[in-house]
Amino acid sequence: MTSKAAEPAPPDVPPDQATVRKAVIASAMGNCIEWFDFGVFSAGVMTSIIGTVFFPPGEDGSATLRSFALIAAAFLARPFGGMFFGPLGDRIGRKKILAATIILMSGSTFVIGVLPGYSTIGIAAPLLLLAVRLVQGFSTGGEYGGAATMIAEYAPTKRRGFFGSFLELGTLSGYIAGAGLVLLMELALGSERMHDWGWRIPFLIALPLGLVGLYVRSRIEDTPAFQHMEQAGEKAKSPLKETLVRNWPMIAKLIAIVFLLNIADYTLLTFMPSYLTENLAMEDVTAQVITIGVEFAMMLVIVPLGALSDRIGRKPLLITAAFGFLFLSWPAFALMQTEQALGVAAGYAIIGGLLVLMLAVIGATFPAMFPTKVRYGAFAIGYNVSTSLFGGTCAVFVGWLIKLTGTNYIPAYYLMFAALVAIVPLFSIPETAGVPIEEAGKEKTPEPVGSGARG
């Protein structure tokens, strides 16, 4: 016997706390699965294994660069996923699109775990892996913008920063789960068995995780803001056209801000594990322990920082992070050059501390930069264009520059440059803390925090 789903509350009635929590969990799970894949793929030992299993033998160090190139390749498809799924989510709803993206993401990650290697099928192995990575990138292009939009449109105005921080809590927990699983398997199986077959297990786990996420997402209704827009007949007739024609100035600002976010994010979470082992000659286990430890510390503070932004605003945290990257990146990497575990951990923690200031508030900030009828699409397009250009290429570009110049300070210089790019748009975007999500992104200037705009 099937049970009939409960009728959704009228869109002008705020959802209860249980519904909000369910929506937050459903949204964060997709981000968790995405970064579980990154945690597995970018773990120091795994980048070497993937590069040797799916490619012909090459010179020393080439296996890691091949894996980074595969990471970058997936990002080529992300803007196309954003342009496809984002406007579609503004037209048919957030829930339907998020159900599709989580299955595509988890399913394609699972497929990596069953693909034969180069020794079995030759050149077809890297080509098939590339195709799967492109599917991952395409689906991810629609996932993050929809998940952030879902949380922002469900969260109460006064607590949007608090609930929005859980989206990136999903990022950190997914990354830690993936990297932690690789570390445990490496310790339990040893390098030989890990290379032979153990590396496949983390990828296979993604499918049941995705099915759990799909089930959770199927238990929620679409957001009150979308339902209200739909009932009022305010949906854009051509969401993609309206997004690009009327909202390109704010999209451009988003691209510049996400430039810094991505350089910091993908330097810390994708490039650094291999940087510690290959450039600083640390042991794999020590490097992974430092990485996981810093990520865990970030998890502990991200939600309190999100709640803090509900009180003081999002911009103070974002601007502090930008100036921090400008002035502290070089000292952080100088600490790492000591090649002592304590110095490396301290430098790593500085970069992680600055990054978490941004991660804590972007889930509440970015969706509120755009009006409801184009929110999903505008966010997805701007975010994924920037991520494709700068996030996916970060590890390859930085690794290449280090080899070219012979200096280990390249990541610091890149972070400092990205901070300079982001500072101007950070000052120019409106403060949206305390602004109801239905009013956010409209042409009128929102009232500042504390001016009575809180609802």
C-alpha positions as CSV (number, residue, x, y, z in Angstrom):
1,M,0.0,0.0,0.0
2,T,1.4,3.4,-1.0
3,S,1.0,6.4,1.3
4,K,-0.2,9.7,-0.2
5,A,2.3,12.6,0.2
6,A,1.2,15.3,2.5
7,E,-0.2,18.4,0.8
8,P,2.4,21.2,0.8
9,A,1.8,24.3,2.9
10,P,0.7,27.4,1.1
11,P,3.8,29.3,-0.2
12,D,3.1,32.3,1.9
13,V,3.2,30.2,5.1
14,P,6.8,29.7,6.4
15,P,7.8,26.0,6.5
16,D,8.3,24.5,10.0
17,Q,11.7,23.7,11.4
18,A,11.5,20.0,10.6
19,T,10.8,20.8,6.9
20,V,13.7,23.3,6.8
21,R,16.1,20.7,8.3
22,K,14.9,18.1,5.9
23,A,15.5,20.5,2.9
24,V,19.0,21.4,4.2
25,I,20.0,17.7,4.6
26,A,18.6,16.9,1.2
27,S,20.5,19.7,-0.4
28,A,23.8,19.2,1.4
29,M,23.9,15.5,0.5
30,G,24.6,16.2,-3.1
31,N,27.5,18.5,-2.3
32,C,28.8,15.8,0.1
33,I,28.7,13.2,-2.7
34,E,30.5,15.5,-5.1
35,W,33.3,16.2,-2.7
36,F,33.5,12.6,-1.6
37,D,34.6,12.0,-5.2
38,F,37.1,14.8,-5.0
39,G,38.4,13.5,-1.7
40,V,39.0,10.1,-3.2
41,F,40.3,11.4,-6.6
42,S,42.8,13.9,-5.1
43,A,44.2,11.8,-2.3
44,G,48.0,11.7,-2.8
45,V,48.1,7.9,-3.3
46,M,45.0,7.9,-5.5
47,T,46.2,10.5,-8.0
48,S,49.2,8.3,-8.7
49,I,47.1,5.1,-9.0
50,I,44.5,6.6,-11.4
51,G,47.3,8.0,-13.6
52,T,49.0,4.6,-13.9
53,V,45.9,2.4,-14.1
54,F,44.3,4.2,-17.0
55,F,47.3,5.5,-19.0
56,P,50.3,4.0,-20.6
57,P,53.6,4.2,-18.7
58,G,55.2,7.6,-18.6
59,E,58.0,9.6,-17.0
60,D,58.1,10.1,-13.2
61,G,55.6,12.5,-12.0
62,S,53.4,12.3,-15.1
63,A,50.8,10.0,-13.4
64,T,49.8,12.7,-10.9
65,L,49.6,15.4,-13.7
66,R,47.4,13.0,-15.7
67,S,45.0,12.7,-12.8
68,F,44.9,16.5,-12.3
69,A,44.2,16.8,-16.1
70,L,41.3,14.5,-15.7
71,I,40.0,16.6,-12.8
72,A,40.3,19.7,-15.0
73,A,38.6,17.9,-17.9
74,A,35.5,17.4,-15.9
75,F,35.2,21.1,-15.3
76,L,35.0,21.7,-19.0
77,A,31.4,20.4,-18.9
78,R,30.3,22.3,-15.8
79,P,29.2,25.5,-17.6
80,F,27.2,23.5,-20.0
81,G,25.5,21.7,-17.1
82,G,24.8,25.1,-15.5
83,M,23.3,26.5,-18.6
84,F,21.1,23.4,-19.1
85,F,20.0,22.6,-15.6
86,G,20.0,26.1,-14.1
87,P,17.3,27.8,-16.3
88,L,15.4,24.5,-16.4
89,G,15.3,24.6,-12.6
90,D,13.9,28.1,-12.8
91,R,11.2,26.8,-15.1
92,I,10.1,23.4,-13.8
93,G,11.4,23.6,-10.2
94,R,14.4,23.0,-8.0
95,K,13.4,19.6,-6.7
96,K,13.1,17.8,-10.1
97,I,16.5,18.9,-11.3
98,L,18.2,18.1,-8.0
99,A,16.8,14.5,-8.2
100,A,18.4,14.1,-11.7
101,T,21.8,15.6,-10.8
102,I,22.4,13.5,-7.7
103,I,21.8,10.3,-9.7
104,L,24.0,11.4,-12.5
105,M,26.8,12.4,-10.1
106,S,26.7,9.2,-8.0
107,G,26.2,6.9,-10.9
108,S,29.1,8.3,-12.9
109,T,31.4,8.0,-9.9
110,F,30.3,4.4,-9.5
111,V,31.2,3.7,-13.1
112,I,34.8,4.8,-12.5
113,G,35.0,1.9,-10.0
114,V,34.1,-0.7,-12.7
115,L,36.1,0.6,-15.7
116,P,38.8,-1.6,-17.0
117,G,42.3,-0.2,-17.1
118,Y,44.9,0.5,-19.8
119,S,46.4,-2.9,-19.5
120,T,43.1,-4.5,-20.3
121,I,41.6,-2.3,-23.1
122,G,44.4,0.0,-24.1
123,I,43.7,3.5,-25.3
124,A,39.9,3.0,-24.7
125,A,40.6,3.1,-20.9
126,P,41.5,6.8,-20.7
127,L,38.9,7.8,-23.3
128,L,36.1,6.0,-21.3
129,L,37.4,7.6,-18.1
130,L,37.3,11.0,-19.7
131,A,33.8,10.5,-20.9
132,V,32.6,9.5,-17.4
133,R,34.4,12.6,-15.9
134,L,32.6,14.8,-18.4
135,V,29.2,13.4,-17.3
136,Q,30.2,14.1,-13.7
137,G,31.1,17.7,-14.6
138,F,27.9,18.2,-16.5
139,S,25.7,17.0,-13.7
140,T,27.7,18.9,-11.1
141,G,27.1,22.0,-13.1
142,G,23.5,21.8,-12.2
143,E,23.9,20.4,-8.6
144,Y,25.6,23.1,-6.6
145,G,23.5,26.1,-7.8
146,G,20.3,24.1,-7.2
147,A,21.3,22.9,-3.7
148,A,22.3,26.4,-2.6
149,T,19.1,27.8,-4.0
150,M,17.0,25.2,-2.2
151,I,18.6,26.0,1.1
152,A,18.4,29.7,0.7
153,E,14.7,29.6,-0.3
154,Y,13.7,27.3,2.5
155,A,15.8,29.0,5.3
156,P,14.2,31.6,7.6
157,T,15.5,35.1,6.8
158,K,17.1,35.6,10.2
159,R,18.9,32.2,10.0
160,R,19.8,31.9,6.3
161,G,23.5,32.2,7.1
162,F,23.3,29.4,9.7
163,F,21.4,27.0,7.4
164,G,23.4,28.0,4.3
165,S,26.7,27.0,6.0
166,F,25.5,23.4,6.1
167,L,25.9,23.2,2.3
168,E,29.7,23.6,2.7
169,L,29.6,21.5,5.8
170,G,28.6,18.8,3.2
171,T,31.6,19.7,1.1
172,L,34.0,19.3,4.0
173,S,32.4,16.1,5.4
174,G,32.3,14.6,1.9
175,Y,36.0,15.4,1.3
176,I,37.0,14.1,4.7
177,A,35.0,10.9,4.1
178,G,36.6,10.3,0.7
179,A,40.2,11.1,1.8
180,G,39.7,9.3,5.1
181,L,38.5,6.2,3.4
182,V,41.5,6.2,1.0
183,L,43.8,6.6,4.0
184,L,42.2,3.7,6.0
185,M,42.3,1.4,3.0
186,E,45.9,2.2,2.2
187,L,46.9,1.4,5.8
188,A,44.7,-1.8,5.8
189,L,45.6,-3.2,2.3
190,G,49.0,-1.9,1.6
191,S,50.2,-0.3,-1.6
192,E,50.2,-3.4,-3.8
193,R,46.6,-4.5,-3.1
194,M,45.5,-0.9,-3.1
195,H,46.9,-0.5,-6.6
196,D,45.5,-3.9,-7.8
197,W,41.9,-3.6,-6.8
198,G,41.4,-1.6,-3.5
199,W,41.3,1.8,-5.3
200,R,37.9,0.8,-6.9
201,I,36.0,0.4,-3.6
202,P,35.7,4.2,-2.7
203,F,34.2,4.9,-6.2
204,L,31.7,2.0,-5.8
205,I,30.4,3.4,-2.5
206,A,29.1,6.5,-4.3
207,L,26.1,4.8,-5.8
208,P,24.4,3.8,-2.5
209,L,25.2,7.2,-1.2
210,G,23.4,8.8,-4.2
211,L,20.4,6.5,-3.7
212,V,20.1,7.6,-0.1
213,G,20.3,11.3,-1.3
214,L,17.6,10.7,-3.9
215,Y,15.3,9.2,-1.3
216,V,15.8,12.2,1.0
217,R,15.2,14.6,-1.8
218,S,12.0,12.9,-2.9
219,R,10.5,13.5,0.5
220,I,10.5,17.3,0.3
221,E,8.3,19.7,-1.7
222,D,9.7,22.5,-3.9
223,T,10.7,25.7,-2.2
224,P,8.1,28.2,-1.0
225,A,9.6,30.9,-3.1
226,F,9.4,28.9,-6.3
227,Q,5.8,27.8,-5.5
228,H,4.8,31.4,-4.8
229,M,6.4,32.6,-8.1
230,E,4.7,29.8,-10.0
231,Q,1.2,30.5,-8.5
232,A,1.7,34.2,-9.2
233,G,2.5,33.5,-12.8
234,E,5.9,35.3,-12.5
235,K,8.1,32.7,-14.1
236,A,10.3,34.0,-16.9
237,K,9.2,32.9,-20.3
238,S,12.8,32.4,-21.4
239,P,14.9,32.0,-18.2
240,L,18.2,31.6,-20.0
241,K,17.7,34.7,-22.1
242,E,16.6,36.8,-19.2
243,T,19.4,35.5,-17.1
244,L,22.1,36.5,-19.6
245,V,20.5,39.8,-20.8
246,R,19.3,41.4,-17.6
247,N,21.6,39.9,-15.0
248,W,25.1,39.8,-16.6
249,P,26.6,42.6,-14.4
250,M,25.9,40.6,-11.2
251,I,27.0,37.4,-12.9
252,A,30.3,39.1,-13.7
253,K,30.8,40.0,-10.1
254,L,30.0,36.5,-9.0
255,I,32.6,35.1,-11.5
256,A,35.2,37.4,-10.0
257,I,34.4,36.5,-6.4
258,V,34.2,32.7,-7.2
259,F,37.7,33.1,-8.8
260,L,39.2,33.6,-5.3
261,L,36.9,31.0,-3.8
262,N,38.0,28.4,-6.3
263,I,41.7,29.1,-6.2
264,A,41.6,28.7,-2.5
265,D,39.2,25.8,-2.5
266,Y,41.0,23.7,-5.1
267,T,44.5,24.6,-3.9
268,L,43.6,23.4,-0.5
269,L,41.4,20.4,-1.3
270,T,42.8,19.1,-4.6
271,F,46.3,20.3,-5.1
272,M,47.8,20.4,-1.6
273,P,47.8,16.7,-0.8
274,S,50.1,16.0,-3.8
275,Y,52.0,19.3,-3.2
276,L,53.0,18.0,0.3
277,T,54.2,14.7,-0.9
278,E,55.9,15.6,-4.2
279,N,57.2,19.2,-3.5
280,L,57.8,19.0,0.2
281,A,58.8,15.3,0.3
282,M,56.3,14.4,3.1
283,E,55.1,10.8,3.5
284,D,51.7,10.1,2.1
285,V,50.2,9.2,5.5
286,T,51.5,12.3,7.2
287,A,50.3,14.5,4.4
288,Q,46.8,13.0,4.5
289,V,46.6,13.3,8.3
290,I,47.4,17.0,8.1
291,T,44.9,17.5,5.3
292,I,42.1,15.7,7.1
293,G,42.9,17.4,10.4
294,V,42.7,20.9,8.9
295,E,39.4,19.9,7.1
296,F,38.0,18.6,10.4
297,A,38.9,21.8,12.2
298,M,37.1,23.8,9.4
299,M,34.0,21.6,10.0
300,L,33.9,22.6,13.6
301,V,33.8,26.3,13.0
302,I,31.8,26.6,9.7
303,V,28.3,26.6,11.2
304,P,29.1,29.1,14.0
305,L,30.6,31.4,11.3
306,G,27.5,31.0,9.3
307,A,25.4,32.0,12.3
308,L,27.7,34.9,13.0
309,S,27.0,36.2,9.5
310,D,23.3,36.4,10.4
311,R,24.3,39.0,13.0
312,I,27.1,41.0,11.4
313,G,26.4,40.4,7.7
314,R,28.1,38.3,5.0
315,K,30.4,40.9,3.5
316,P,32.6,41.5,6.6
317,L,33.6,37.8,6.6
318,L,34.1,37.7,2.8
319,I,36.2,40.9,2.8
320,T,38.3,39.7,5.8
321,A,39.0,36.5,3.9
322,A,40.1,38.3,0.7
323,F,42.5,40.6,2.6
324,G,43.7,37.7,4.5
325,F,44.6,35.8,1.4
326,L,46.3,38.9,0.0
327,F,48.6,39.4,3.0
328,L,48.9,35.9,4.7
329,S,49.3,33.5,1.7
330,W,53.0,34.0,1.4
331,P,53.7,33.6,5.1
332,A,51.5,30.5,5.2
333,F,53.6,28.8,2.4
334,A,56.8,30.0,4.0
335,L,55.8,28.0,7.1
336,M,55.3,25.0,4.8
337,Q,58.8,25.2,3.4
338,T,60.2,24.3,6.8
339,E,59.2,20.7,5.8
340,Q,58.5,20.1,9.5
341,A,55.1,18.6,10.2
342,L,54.2,21.4,12.7
343,G,55.2,24.2,10.3
344,V,53.4,22.6,7.4
345,A,50.2,22.1,9.5
346,A,50.4,25.7,10.7
347,G,50.7,27.1,7.1
348,Y,47.9,24.7,5.9
349,A,45.7,25.9,8.8
350,I,46.1,29.5,7.9
351,I,44.9,28.9,4.3
352,G,42.1,26.7,5.7
353,G,41.0,29.3,8.2
354,L,40.7,32.0,5.5
355,L,38.9,29.7,3.2
356,V,36.3,28.7,5.8
357,L,35.4,32.4,6.3
358,M,34.2,32.2,2.7
359,L,32.7,28.8,2.7
360,A,30.6,29.6,5.8
361,V,28.6,32.3,4.0
362,I,28.6,31.6,0.2
363,G,25.5,29.4,0.5
364,A,23.6,32.3,1.8
365,T,25.3,35.0,-0.2
366,F,25.4,33.8,-3.8
367,P,21.7,32.8,-4.3
368,A,20.6,36.1,-2.8
369,M,22.4,38.1,-5.4
370,F,19.7,37.2,-8.0
371,P,15.9,37.4,-8.2
372,T,13.8,34.3,-7.7
373,K,12.8,33.8,-11.3
374,V,16.4,33.5,-12.6
375,R,18.1,32.6,-9.3
376,Y,19.0,29.0,-10.1
377,G,20.2,29.7,-13.6
378,A,22.1,32.9,-12.9
379,F,23.9,31.4,-10.0
380,A,24.6,28.1,-11.8
381,I,26.0,29.8,-14.9
382,G,28.2,32.4,-13.1
383,Y,29.5,29.9,-10.5
384,N,30.3,27.2,-13.1
385,V,31.9,29.5,-15.6
386,S,34.3,30.7,-13.0
387,T,34.8,27.2,-11.6
388,S,35.5,25.8,-15.0
389,L,38.0,28.4,-16.0
390,F,39.8,28.7,-12.7
391,G,38.9,25.9,-10.3
392,G,39.3,22.9,-12.6
393,T,42.6,24.2,-14.0
394,C,44.1,25.2,-10.7
395,A,46.0,22.0,-9.9
396,V,47.3,21.6,-13.4
397,F,48.3,25.3,-13.8
398,V,49.9,25.6,-10.4
399,G,51.7,22.3,-10.8
400,W,53.0,23.3,-14.2
401,L,54.2,26.7,-13.0
402,I,56.1,25.1,-10.1
403,K,57.9,22.8,-12.5
404,L,58.6,25.7,-14.9
405,T,59.9,28.1,-12.3
406,G,61.3,25.8,-9.6
407,T,59.6,27.7,-6.8
408,N,57.2,26.2,-4.3
409,Y,55.6,29.7,-3.7
410,I,53.5,29.6,-6.8
411,P,50.3,28.7,-4.9
412,A,50.8,31.7,-2.6
413,Y,51.2,34.1,-5.6
414,Y,48.2,32.7,-7.3
415,L,46.1,33.2,-4.2
416,M,47.3,36.7,-3.7
417,F,46.4,37.6,-7.3
418,A,42.9,36.0,-7.0
419,A,42.4,38.1,-3.8
420,L,43.1,41.3,-5.7
421,V,40.6,40.3,-8.4
422,A,37.8,39.6,-5.8
423,I,38.2,42.6,-3.5
424,V,36.5,45.2,-5.7
425,P,33.3,43.2,-6.4
426,L,33.1,42.1,-2.8
427,F,32.8,45.8,-1.8
428,S,30.2,46.5,-4.5
429,I,27.7,43.7,-4.0
430,P,24.7,44.4,-1.8
431,E,24.6,43.1,1.8
432,T,21.7,40.5,1.8
433,A,21.8,39.4,5.4
434,G,18.4,40.1,6.9
435,V,16.8,40.6,3.5
436,P,13.9,38.2,2.7
437,I,14.8,35.9,-0.1
438,E,11.8,36.9,-2.1
439,E,13.2,40.5,-2.1
440,A,16.8,39.6,-2.6
441,G,18.4,40.3,-6.0
442,K,15.8,42.8,-7.1
443,E,16.9,46.2,-8.5
444,K,16.2,48.2,-5.4
445,T,19.0,48.4,-2.9
446,P,18.4,46.2,0.1
447,E,18.5,47.8,3.5
448,P,21.6,47.2,5.5
449,V,21.8,44.7,8.4
450,G,20.2,46.1,11.5
451,S,18.0,48.6,9.7
452,G,14.8,46.6,10.3
453,A,14.9,44.5,7.1
454,R,15.1,41.3,9.1
455,G,12.0,39.1,8.8
